[in-house]
């Protein structure tokens, strides 16, 4: 591997295309989601092997509740099954699992499973794997604003002391660096309410590959594309200034 190749520290992924993958094969959408879960497992392995330190995936959005009752029910059953598998995988591979989003809407056993994922892997250090469930970027910012408003009412926060750093400290991702690279599978050119605050300067990579077909090869393509980007974070390169 090229010694000059830079591996992004934090990769975020929008896992799109499970339903279309199933439809192309005349299969139920639930089987597409099941296959997608297997690819999530493999991607955790691949990211760790490449030296990525933070991997964040969009598992279930606040808008996904609008899907059919049958599909939502199938997704909840997948959560129950794969939470147990993920816990074993995380322990075996020194992966720390973090869950972001408002988990209060889930059934009690799913909440307990998500809590266990975090609590039983909190000391692992190889990779921090974050799952966004019942997550929406706008809802995350709204919840952060509610917390800050309560602190202002209590007198523990002054309005004039609200900064970008203090807003960041109230987000679900307060313990994570911002993503360097955002990958979206399935070819759609939109953000879908994902990590709206955090991706301000992330490099975007969109592939037509549907999520169940995502592989180490495609992950490497995304990283190669990332290495060709000129990241200036709103600034100007010195030679351009001259």
Beta strands, then each sheet from edge to edge (+ up, - down):
strand 1: 10-14
strand 2: 54-61
strand 3: 95-100
strand 4: 127-135
strand 5: 181-184
strand 6: 203-206
sheet 1: 3+ 4+ 2+ 1+ 5+ 6+
end
